[in-house]
Amino acid sequence: MSGLIVGLGNPGRRYAGTRHNVGFDVVDTLATRFNTGWEAAPRGIEALTARAADVVLVKPLTFMNLSGAAVAGLLQFYKIAVGDMLVIVDDVNLELGRLRTRPSGSAGGHNGLKSIIGSLGTEEFARIRLGVGRGDGRRDLADHVLSKFDAAERADVEALIGRAADAAQLFVTEGIGPVMNRYNRKEDAE
C-alpha cells in the first residue's frame, strides 16, 4: 500500500452525523466511490479499514482523543511513510463549509491531531480541516462538536464532504501541493 487516508471521528451510533464525525463521513464517501467495504484492522489495531487500489482508508475506533495509537499501528503494519498519510478532521475555527489543507502543522487545539502527533512524534503529515463552525460562543465547545448538524446546514455539509473526498482522491494521485492549490481558495466554499 502506498497511502493512508484517515478520517477522524467517534465510533457508535450516538456520534453519527455529528460535527466531530465529518472525517468519518468523508472516508465513508471514499469507500463508496472506491466500491470497497469496511473490515476490522489487522493485528488487533482498534480501527476499521477499507482497501482500494494503493490506498487504505481508516476510521480509528479508539475515540477521537486516542486516535494516534491506531494510526501509528496501521502505518507500521502497511509500511506506509508518514508523508503518504492524509488526516481528515473537523475544525471549529473554520466557518461551516470551508475546507483547508496543509502539508503539516500543529494540532491547533484538535485532540485527535494531538494524539496522532504524540504517537508519531512528528507534525509532518498532510491534513484536511473541515469547517464545522464555532456555533454560539456561550455554548460549551464539546457540546457543539458532538451536536448534529441543523437541517439548514445539511446541504453545505454534504457539499463539504464531497469536496473533501475529491481533495483526498487528488492527494492520492498528485500529493498535497495540488490539493492546497485547488482547495484552499475562499471562493471554493461558495
N, C-alpha and C positions, 0 to 999 in steps of 0.2 A: 504494500500500500504506500502511496506517496503523499497523502494528505489527510488531515483530520479536521472535521468541521464540528465544533462543539456548540450546542445550543444550551444555554443555562436556564434552569427553572427549578421548580419544586415538584416532586412526584406526588401522585394521588389526585383523585377527582376533585378534592376540595380546592386545589390550586389551578385547575384547568381554566383557561380563559382569563386569568388574572394578568395584570401588568407585568408582574415579575416573571411570567412564563412565556413571554414573546419569543425568547430564544428557542424554547421547545417548539413553539408554533412554526418557526422558520425551518428547523430541521425536519419537522413532520411534513412540511410542504415539499422540501427537497426529497424526502423518501418517496413521496407520491410521484413527483416528477421522474425520479430515477427508477420507479416501479420496483421498489425493494421494501422489505418489511423489517420490523424491529425484532431483535433477539437479545437474550442475555449476553452480556460481555464475557469474554474469556477469563479463565483463572479466578473466578470469584470477585472480579472487579465490579463494584456497585454502579452499573450503568447499563443502558440499553444501547446497542449498536445496530447500524444498518449499513451494509456494504454495497457500493456501486462502483463499477469500473476501478479507478485507482483512488477512491476516497472512502473514508469511514465516517459516517455520521454518528454523533454521540449525544445521548441525553444522560448526564450523571444522575444517579438516583440517591445521592447522599444528602440531598437538600442543598440549597444554594451555598450556604456558608462553608460547606465541606467539599466542594466540587473538585478541589485540587488533587486529592488522592486518586480519584477515578481517572482524571485527565493524565496525570503522571504515569499511572499504570498502563493506560492504553497507548501512550506514546512509546513507552518501553516495549510493550508486547508487540506492537506492529512495526517497531523500529522506524518511527517517523520523527524527523527532525522538528524541533520546536518552531523553526522558521516556516514549516509547512503546515502549521496549525492556524485555524481561524476560530475565534471565540465570539459568539453572538450573545449579547446581553441587553437588558433593559437599561434605560438611563433617564432618571427623573429630571436631570438638568437640561434635557433637550425637550423642546416643545413636541407635543403629540404629532407623530407622522414624520418627524425629522430623522434622518439616518446619518451617522458619522462613522467613518472608518479611519483607522490608524495602524501603522506598522508595529507600534509598540507603545509603551507608556505606563503610567502609574495606574493603580486601581481606581483612583478618582472617587473613593468612598464606597465603591461597589464591593460587597463582601464576597461575592463569587469570584471576581477577578483577584481580590486579595488572597483568597485561598489558593487559586491557581499559581499566582506569583510566588507565594510562600512555598508551595510544593515543588515548583520547578526551579526556584532560586533565580528567576530572571523575569524581566518585564518585556523581553524581546520576542513577542508574538503578536500577530495581527488580531485585530478585534473590530467588530461592528457593533456600535452602540445604537440602540433603537429608542427614539424619543417616545416616552410614555407620559410626559408632562409631570409637573410637580403637584398639581391639584391645589386645593385650598391650603394655604400656608398654616392655618390654625389646626389642621388635621394631622395626626401622627403619621410620619412618613411610612412606617411599617404598615399601617392600616391602608395607606394609599396604594403601595405597590402590591399588596395582597388583595386589592379590590378588583372586581371585574370591570371591564370597560362599559361605559354607558352606551345605550342604543345609538345615540347621536354620534358616538366615536367609532362605531364598528366599521364604517366604510373607510375611514382614514387608517384604521388598524389593519384591515385586510390589504389595503394598498401598500402599507409599510412592510408587512410580512412578505408580500410578493416581490417588492423591490429588494428587500434584504436577501431573499432566496436568489434573485437574479445576480446580486452582488457576490454572493457566496459561490455561485457557479462560475462567475468571471474570475474570482480568486483562484479556483482550482485550475483554470486553463491559462491564466495570464499573470497571476500574482497580485499583490496588494497595490502596487503602483497604479495600474489601470483602474482598479476599483476606486481608489481615492480620487483619481481624476474625474471619473464619471459620477460618483455618488455623493461627494462632499459638497456639491453645489447647493446653495439655499433653494434655488428655483426647482430643484429635483423634487422637493417635498410638496410642491404646489400643484 
